[in-house]
Amino acid sequence: MFDESKEIIIQGTTEAGKPFRPSDWAKRLCGMMSVFGAEKKVSYSPFLKPITSDGVRCVVVDKGLETSDPVAFGFLMNFANDNELKLRPGRKQNRPSDITADPAYAPIQAQ
């Protein structure tokens, strides 16, 4: 899916053209993979970013998540599919704020 892009954008608009509710869905979805940092502040995963594009709330999914945590990536794609949200390709190059993967974001291994 979107082979040329390093990202997939989940748009807050349904295939029927209606806005997805609740309005803070993007922050909630990204919050599922956030951690509390040393400063006792919530930090989003480097693989997910809530953004607003042309007035539409979206979630940027770094395709590296598919390799790093296939279960989380599958959950996000299923979430978009189940809620009939539009998908589009993201950037072909890294975003300026990209950071290398932090071990704090490593997926939890099943025992």
Contacts in CASP RR format, 6 or more apart in sequence:
PFRMAT RR
TARGET T0000
AUTHOR 0000-0000-0000
METHOD contacts of the structure
MODEL  1
MFDESKEIIIQGTTEAGKPFRPSDWAKRLCGMMSVFGAEKKVSYSPFLKP
ITSDGVRCVVVDKGLETSDPVAFGFLMNFANDNELKLRPGRKQNRPSDIT
ADPAYAPIQAQ
1 8 0 8 1.000
1 87 0 8 1.000
2 8 0 8 1.000
2 63 0 8 1.000
2 87 0 8 1.000
2 88 0 8 1.000
2 89 0 8 1.000
2 90 0 8 1.000
4 89 0 8 1.000
4 92 0 8 1.000
5 63 0 8 1.000
5 89 0 8 1.000
5 90 0 8 1.000
5 91 0 8 1.000
5 92 0 8 1.000
6 62 0 8 1.000
6 63 0 8 1.000
6 64 0 8 1.000
6 90 0 8 1.000
6 91 0 8 1.000
6 92 0 8 1.000
6 93 0 8 1.000
6 94 0 8 1.000
7 60 0 8 1.000
7 61 0 8 1.000
7 62 0 8 1.000
7 63 0 8 1.000
7 89 0 8 1.000
7 90 0 8 1.000
7 91 0 8 1.000
8 60 0 8 1.000
8 61 0 8 1.000
8 63 0 8 1.000
8 77 0 8 1.000
8 87 0 8 1.000
8 88 0 8 1.000
8 89 0 8 1.000
8 90 0 8 1.000
9 53 0 8 1.000
9 58 0 8 1.000
9 59 0 8 1.000
9 60 0 8 1.000
9 61 0 8 1.000
9 87 0 8 1.000
9 88 0 8 1.000
9 89 0 8 1.000
9 90 0 8 1.000
10 29 0 8 1.000
10 58 0 8 1.000
10 59 0 8 1.000
10 61 0 8 1.000
10 76 0 8 1.000
10 79 0 8 1.000
10 80 0 8 1.000
10 85 0 8 1.000
10 86 0 8 1.000
10 87 0 8 1.000
11 53 0 8 1.000
11 56 0 8 1.000
11 58 0 8 1.000
11 85 0 8 1.000
11 86 0 8 1.000
11 87 0 8 1.000
11 88 0 8 1.000
12 19 0 8 1.000
12 20 0 8 1.000
12 25 0 8 1.000
12 26 0 8 1.000
12 56 0 8 1.000
12 57 0 8 1.000
12 58 0 8 1.000
12 85 0 8 1.000
12 86 0 8 1.000
13 19 0 8 1.000
13 20 0 8 1.000
13 56 0 8 1.000
13 85 0 8 1.000
13 86 0 8 1.000
14 20 0 8 1.000
14 83 0 8 1.000
14 84 0 8 1.000
14 85 0 8 1.000
14 86 0 8 1.000
15 84 0 8 1.000
15 85 0 8 1.000
15 86 0 8 1.000
16 84 0 8 1.000
17 86 0 8 1.000
19 56 0 8 1.000
20 57 0 8 1.000
20 83 0 8 1.000
20 85 0 8 1.000
22 28 0 8 1.000
23 57 0 8 1.000
24 57 0 8 1.000
25 57 0 8 1.000
26 50 0 8 1.000
26 51 0 8 1.000
26 57 0 8 1.000
26 58 0 8 1.000
26 59 0 8 1.000
27 50 0 8 1.000
29 48 0 8 1.000
29 50 0 8 1.000
29 59 0 8 1.000
29 76 0 8 1.000
29 79 0 8 1.000
30 44 0 8 1.000
30 45 0 8 1.000
30 48 0 8 1.000
30 49 0 8 1.000
30 50 0 8 1.000
30 59 0 8 1.000
31 42 0 8 1.000
31 44 0 8 1.000
31 48 0 8 1.000
33 44 0 8 1.000
33 45 0 8 1.000
33 47 0 8 1.000
33 48 0 8 1.000
33 72 0 8 1.000
33 105 0 8 1.000
34 42 0 8 1.000
34 43 0 8 1.000
34 44 0 8 1.000
34 45 0 8 1.000
35 42 0 8 1.000
35 43 0 8 1.000
35 45 0 8 1.000
35 104 0 8 1.000
35 105 0 8 1.000
36 42 0 8 1.000
36 43 0 8 1.000
37 43 0 8 1.000
37 104 0 8 1.000
44 50 0 8 1.000
45 65 0 8 1.000
45 105 0 8 1.000
46 62 0 8 1.000
46 98 0 8 1.000
46 99 0 8 1.000
46 101 0 8 1.000
46 102 0 8 1.000
46 105 0 8 1.000
47 61 0 8 1.000
47 62 0 8 1.000
47 64 0 8 1.000
47 65 0 8 1.000
47 68 0 8 1.000
47 69 0 8 1.000
47 72 0 8 1.000
47 105 0 8 1.000
48 59 0 8 1.000
48 60 0 8 1.000
48 61 0 8 1.000
48 62 0 8 1.000
48 65 0 8 1.000
48 76 0 8 1.000
49 59 0 8 1.000
49 60 0 8 1.000
49 95 0 8 1.000
50 57 0 8 1.000
50 58 0 8 1.000
50 59 0 8 1.000
50 60 0 8 1.000
51 57 0 8 1.000
51 58 0 8 1.000
51 59 0 8 1.000
51 60 0 8 1.000
52 58 0 8 1.000
59 76 0 8 1.000
60 90 0 8 1.000
60 95 0 8 1.000
61 73 0 8 1.000
61 76 0 8 1.000
64 73 0 8 1.000
65 72 0 8 1.000
65 73 0 8 1.000
65 76 0 8 1.000
66 73 0 8 1.000
66 74 0 8 1.000
68 101 0 8 1.000
68 105 0 8 1.000
68 106 0 8 1.000
68 107 0 8 1.000
69 107 0 8 1.000
71 107 0 8 1.000
72 107 0 8 1.000
79 85 0 8 1.000
80 87 0 8 1.000
END
